[in-house]
Amino acid sequence: MPHVRSVSVGAWIRSGSRLEEPAENGISHFIEHMLFKGTGRRSAEEIARSVDSIGGNLDAFTSKELVSFNAKVLDEHLPRAFDILSDLMLNPAFREEDIEKEKGVILEELKMEMDNPEYLVHEIFCSNFWKDHPLGKPILGTRETLRSFTREMVDNYFRRIYVPSNIIITAAGNLKHERLIELARQYFEPLAWSGPMPPSPPPATHARLVMRDKKSLEQIHICLGVPIYPLAHEKRFVCYVLNTILGGGMSSRLFQNIRERQGLAYSVYSELNLYRDSGALLVSAGTSAASAPKVVEAVVKEFRSLKQEPIPAEELRRAKDHLKGSLMLGLESTSSRMANLARQELFFGRFFTLDELSESIEAVTAEEVGEVARDCFDSRHIAVTVLGRLAGLKITRDELVC
């Protein structure tokens, strides 16, 4: 991207929380935190100061299938970014006192999230939808697993996961590929070689109806979902269009019908949770106890409509333009380009140009959207989680017939 002065560079671990054993739940996220607590060369304060002093940004996050450590700096400071990232990932100190202190920090993060009903209803849904599989476990872990982490556990997991065969380095901005290779070799070559990571078993999905009473909430929070194709499936672009039409924006069917026409909810939307070997289309809404059955009925009605009635040409056009616009606008920064490179390499093993992506969206037909809807919107496979002050509220399988 020669027109910019910045470079974003990231080191990506191709296994997030889904590779954790039950007793390790939360350890990937815990290690992400611990790498910022100090290395053999830098204290936690020196890590922060080393990036701040050049006006850059240093960040990290953990998801269910990857962990990212990334920096955004002026192009002239790219070697400094590599020095810092490699120091974090090759030389963590894992001091006992820091481990104990960070347990307290993440326990507070966990409490904060548990106080967020949208987070909580989603976690309850996932724990039942992907029951007994790491995809159904919380990325943050639980109070019990967090308290059980020892230095030996942390160090053993780190050495098992942070290996060359499990790491990808991507960058975007004002740089040359040859320079990137040179810096990667200079700073990451000390990593000990290892073989490929063992595959993670694919999950089964479960269509469970879960009603969870939480009297402190003013709203009823609903999460309703169905199994859908994995992230790299050939029909993924059809899924993107379907999701956009259903609940992907302010002009979507769910928003217009449930919020604008009926006034049943302030927040209502759909989203795709896609993984290597599984996926779910989720509908989320917050409403009153009296309106909850009407919201569920309205969602099921939209499922039925997408299965039975052809998508109008104008609505299909609008969904495609929305997707393409979001895609193009979302890739204007160096950091988003860097992340896009990583995800494409991690999940597809190749790079798709913007033209290829745009053409794939454009190729989706109304008939294909209907086929995917008929395949996925099966009342036998719909899972529902309801959280709030229930006061006798029940959702039954009979109400989900579509």
C-alpha positions, 0 to 999 in steps of 0.5 A, spaced: 500 500 500 505 505 497 500 511 498 500 510 506 506 511 511 504 506 516 505 498 516 501 493 520 504 487 522 501 481 526 503 474 528 498 469 528 497 463 532 492 458 528 489 455 534 485 459 539 481 456 545 478 450 541 485 446 542 484 447 549 483 441 554 477 441 559 482 443 564 485 448 560 479 452 558 481 459 558 489 458 558 490 461 550 487 468 553 491 467 559 497 466 555 495 472 551 495 477 557 501 474 560 506 475 554 505 483 556 507 482 563 514 482 561 520 478 557 527 476 559 529 483 556 523 488 558 518 489 563 511 490 562 512 498 563 518 497 558 513 493 553 508 499 553 513 504 553 517 501 547 511 502 542 508 508 545 515 512 544 514 511 536 507 513 536 505 506 534 499 501 537 500 494 540 494 489 540 492 482 541 486 478 541 484 471 542 478 467 538 476 460 538 480 459 532 486 464 532 490 468 537 493 475 534 499 479 536 499 485 532 502 492 531 501 498 527 507 503 526 510 508 521 514 504 516 521 506 518 519 503 525 517 496 522 524 493 525 522 495 532 515 492 531 518 486 529 523 486 535 517 487 540 513 482 537 518 477 537 520 478 544 513 477 546 513 471 543 519 468 544 522 470 551 515 470 556 517 471 563 511 467 566 513 470 573 509 466 578 507 473 582 505 475 575 501 469 574 497 470 580 496 477 579 493 476 572 488 471 575 485 477 578 485 481 572 481 476 568 477 474 573 474 481 573 474 481 566 470 475 566 465 478 572 464 484 567 462 480 561 457 476 566 454 482 567 453 483 560 446 479 558 448 479 551 455 476 552 451 471 557 446 469 553 451 468 547 455 464 552 449 459 554 447 458 547 454 456 545 455 451 551 449 448 549 449 448 541 456 445 541 455 441 548 462 438 550 466 441 545 471 446 545 467 451 541 462 451 546 467 453 552 468 460 553 474 463 551 475 467 557 475 460 561 471 459 568 473 461 575 475 454 576 479 453 571 482 460 571 484 459 579 487 452 577 492 455 572 500 454 574 506 456 571 508 449 569 501 449 566 502 455 562 509 454 560 507 447 557 501 449 553 505 455 551 511 451 548 506 446 545 502 451 541 507 457 540 511 453 534 513 455 527 508 450 524 502 454 528 504 461 526 503 465 520 506 472 520 502 477 515 503 485 514 500 490 510 502 497 508 508 501 505 513 495 505 516 490 500 515 483 501 522 481 501 524 486 507 518 482 511 521 475 509 528 478 512 525 481 518 521 475 519 527 471 519 532 475 523 527 476 529 523 469 529 528 464 526 530 462 534 523 458 534 525 451 535 522 447 529 516 442 530 511 438 526 504 440 524 499 441 530 494 435 531 487 436 528 481 438 532 475 433 532 469 436 528 463 438 533 456 436 533 451 441 534 445 440 538 438 443 538 436 445 545 431 449 548 434 453 554 430 457 559 435 461 564 432 465 569 435 471 571 431 476 575 436 482 575 435 483 568 429 488 565 429 485 558 428 478 556 434 476 551 433 471 546 439 467 542 436 463 536 440 459 531 441 454 526 447 450 524 450 452 517 456 451 513 463 451 515 467 458 514 470 455 507 464 452 504 463 453 497 456 456 499 459 461 504 457 467 499 450 465 499 450 464 506 453 472 507 447 474 502 442 470 506 444 473 513 444 480 510 437 479 507 435 476 514 438 481 519 445 484 517 443 491 517 437 496 518 434 495 512 434 487 513 427 483 514 428 482 522 430 490 523 424 492 519 419 487 521 420 486 529 423 493 530 420 498 525 413 495 524 412 492 530 416 496 535 417 489 539 425 490 540 430 496 540 436 491 538 435 485 533 440 482 528 443 476 525 450 474 524 454 468 522 459 464 527 463 460 522 469 455 524 473 451 520 468 445 520 462 448 523 458 454 523 451 457 526 447 462 524 444 466 530 439 471 531 439 475 537 434 480 540 432 484 547 425 485 548 420 484 554 417 478 557 410 479 554 413 480 547 418 475 547 413 469 544 411 475 538 419 476 537 420 468 536 414 468 532 416 473 527 423 470 526 420 463 525 416 467 520 422 470 516 425 463 516 419 460 513 418 466 508 426 465 506 424 458 504 418 458 501 418 465 497 423 467 492 427 473 494 425 479 490 430 482 485 431 489 488 432 486 495 437 481 492 441 487 489 441 491 495 444 485 499 449 484 494 451 492 494 451 492 502 456 486 502 461 489 497 460 496 500 462 493 507 468 489 504 471 494 500 470 500 506 473 494 511 479 493 507 481 501 507 486 501 513 493 497 513 491 493 520 484 490 516 488 488 510 493 485 515 488 481 518 484 479 512 491 476 509 492 472 515 485 469 515 485 467 508 491 464 509 489 460 515 482 458 513 483 458 505 491 457 504 490 462 498 489 469 497 483 472 494 483 479 490 477 484 492 475 482 484 474 475 486 470 476 492 466 481 489 465 477 483 463 471 488 458 475 491 455 478 485 454 470 482 449 469 488 442 467 485 435 468 489 434 460 487 441 459 491 439 463 497 432 459 497 436 452 497 440 454 503 434 457 507 430 450 506 437 446 507 438 450 514 431 453 517 429 446 519 425 446 526 428 440 528 435 443 528 433 450 531 436 452 538 433 457 542 436 460 549 432 465 553 435 469 559 431 474 563 426 475 568 422 469 565 415 469 570 413 462 567 415 464 560 416 458 555 418 457 548 416 450 545 418 446 539 411 447 536 412 454 536 419 453 531 415 450 526 417 453 519 
